[in-house]
Amino acid sequence: MAGLVFTIIEVSGFFSNAGERSMTRRDRNIRRRLIGLAILFATVFAPVAAEAYVGPGLGLSVIGTIFAFVGAVFLAIVGFIWYPIKRLFRRRGKNDASPSTQADTDELKRTTR
């Protein structure tokens, strides 16, 4: 796979410097991106066996990490969305006191003086 990608790039002239001076900045950026993508695909899809043992300790660590990440996202949503809304409802409740409650508090202030 990697050999095929590099062969295609070489045949298409991406590594030749003959027309480098006449290329625009956009063309050079496209060339760099294509070369980078070709290298990325060659390294990702190269058939190399991964000789690694995934034991129970690593599995539990991955599960714990996933739970921690989900919990952190949930708490971030609660902290940034729910608490400001809750605070807004509390303020609105204090400002919109009923007239009877307001009269009761005024009467209580007068009698305690």
PyMOL commands that set and color helices and strands:
alter all, ss='L'
color gray80, all
select helices_A, chain A and resi 2-11+25-44+56-95+99-112
alter helices_A, ss='H'
color red, helices_A
deselect
rebuild
show_as cartoon
